[in-house]
Amino acid sequence: MEIKVKDVSNTKKKIEIEINAEEFNVFYDKAFKLMIKELELPGFRKGMVPETMAKEKINENNVLNYAAELIINEKWNEYLKETDLEIVSQPVIDVIKVAKDNPFVFSAEVEILKDIDLPDFKAIAKTIKKQEVKVEEKEINDAITWLQQSRATFKDKEGAVETGDFVEITLFENEKEQKDGFIVGKGHDLDNILIDMIIGQEKQVKPGLKIILNSVKKVEIPEINDEFVKTLGQFNTTEELKKNIEQGLKQEKEIAIKQKQRAEVLEKIAVKVKIDIPQSLVEREAQGLISNLQNRVKNELNISFEEYLDQTKKTLEQVQKEFEKIAHDRVRNFLIMRQIIKNQGIEVKKEEIEARIKEILANYPEESKKQIDLERIKLYIEDEIKNEKAFALLNL
């Protein structure tokens, strides 16, 4: 097998592979015999047609094409095992020469990852300002308010709607019916319209839009005291609850600040270095973002993606363009981190991966564990730990 590697661009290579005539004929014979096994002729069972008769029925070009397919699959996989190139795209195959008793030649065009000549990233990381994390009393109180509201009870109410009541309504917009439910006074567009309405009342909001009030419920917010706190199962006093909330808010802020600092250092590194980014990686990442959005729209908003585009007044092309920029930056950051990890010789021990997997699986019920792709999770965790170790070198 003779191999020639040619540059197509900074991120593309064309690999030309030649197989000698003798080896090609072996594949040709193999292809012919495999095709005989699928051949059916009157008077013969499938696969039992004599070769002399099969030669008359099987088109030679079809044999050549099948032989080419067998060679490409085998030889390309062999090349992937031997090459030092980091190939990140599916090969674009081109058969250059195919004929019996002749060498067989094909090429595969692929995108690759190239090493990046990084600047002094440790020095750049030192320019990132550290931030002190503080949790304000108002933030704790807001969290407690949210907790109170999440544990609120609803009791049927007679009489007119007042601020703070929970209402259920039906909207009729241009004959399209839609149900909704919310607490009045929390900023809904229909708050003022609903005040003083009674159950069963119908009101025209504007031409083409009317509402019917279906139910009204009094919202009873529990008082935060030691008795209520004990019902949460983790605390004995309100002070313990407040301390826990403060710690949780502080942890959230620390994570947010860390993510912001990491993004900042990668941005600063990026402006100081030339990075050749394979377009296939950007396209793959962008498609993943779009697929995630489509799933969220379907599962969380319960509408079609076409309806979502209509409501946001965007076209699919606009969404794709927005995600392409995000995808480009994500791939760029991935390549920077990959190079830092490579330069620093960062590795992950098997025990570290197993320990992290154990932590993750502890949160899953037994039945769900059977459906988890462990090999895929291992790869994800390995990359995650490598990134954490790389950022640790930068004190981020």
Secondary structure, 3 states (H helix, E strand, C coil): CEEEEEECCCCEEEEEEEECHHHHHHHHHHHHHHHHHHCCCCCCCCCCCCHHHHHHHCCHHHHHHHHHHHHHHHHHHHHHHHCCCEECCCCEEEEEECCCCCCEEEEEEEEEECCCCCCCHHHHHHCCCCCCCCCCHHHHHHHHHHHHHHCCEEEECCCCCCCCCEEEEEEEECCEEEEEEEECCCCCCCHHHHCCCCCCCEEEEECCEEEEEEEEEEEECCCCCHHHHHCCCCCCCHHHHHHHHHHHHHHHHHHHHHHHHHHHHHHHHHCCCCCCCCHHHHHHHHHHHHHHHHHHHHHHHCCCHHHHHHHHCCCHHHHHHHHHHHHHHHHHHHHHHHHHHHHHCCCCCHHHHHHHHHHHHCCCCHHHHCCCCHHHHHHHHHHHHHHHHHHHHCCC
